[in-house]
Amino acid sequence: MELRTLRYFVAVAEELHFGRAAARLHMSQPPLSRAIKQLETEVGLTLLNRSSAGVALTPAGAVLLDEARALLDQAGRARVRVAAAAGAATLTLGFLGDTTDPGATRLARAYHRRHPHVEVRIRETDLTDPTCGLHAGLVDLALTRGPFDETGLTVHELRADPVGVLLRADDPLACRDSLKLADLADRRWFRFPEGTDPLWQSYWSGGEPREGPVVRAVQECVQAVLWNGTVGMTLVGHVPGDGLTVVPLIDMSPSRVVAAWNEGDSNPLIRSFVRIATAAYRASDGHDR
């Protein structure tokens, strides 16, 4: 059994859906299906039951999932130890704006437990660069939010968070249980500087051109609302501070937390990070923010 095939199997077993697993692995579905069938031929057992209702693990598949995770984990540690022996056990990680996400805190603890000898260097960027310096070659890996220009990058989704509108507590709309973008059509929004990634700018502006103050950092967004009654989007569940509130937006797609790195980068520390991050964010109850 090749490690690559085991990695394919783990993705399908965790997603319980060939299409989602193929998207996660950045490959098409037919070769993924062939690889899993070949794996079942090699072990001589059915690992996945496929039906119109979906995909389910067989008892043998559940055992192989545990074993495959352990083997992939061991292989990842071996690569990291080799990198450390070569003096390359350093990972530069880009963060976008706010590093207080409990999911990221949980990830940091898990990564340090797994790789205590790896030095993780942090580069925190403002809201003008959602890739956190990846395109400029300033970081090895970014823990950030989509959407943004993914040209030349590999992007792996870790979580999706509902979004809402950030308002002053005394705003006439603050008492509503939920809002739609149309309710905010005549309001001033905080905006990002010229040259900011267009996909990123469009998402956080609700898909429309807006007028309002230009901001670069999370705290500037908060202060623009507090001082001027400006509105803008933030995460539902985020505690905005005294005098502010967040009302859910029911017609906005969730904000994706992603890990991103340069396409083709074979650094073993990146692969290990993404595997640990996937597990750390999956352990979340979905209400961290």
Secondary structure, 3 states (H helix, E strand, C coil): CCHHHHHHHHHHHHHCCHHHHHHHHCCCHHHHHHHHHHHHHHHCCCCEEEECCEEEECHHHHHHHHHHHHHHHHHHHHHHHHHHHCCCCEEEEEEECCCCCHHHHHHHHHHHHHCCCCEEEEEEECCCCCCCCCCCCCCCEEEEECCCCCCCEEEEEEEEECEEEEEECCCCCCCCCCECHHHHCCCCECECCCCCCHHHHHHHCCCCCCCCCECCCHHHHHHHHHHHCCEEEEECCCCCCCCEEEEEECCCCCEEEEEEEECCCCCHHHHHHHHHHHHHHHCCCCCCC
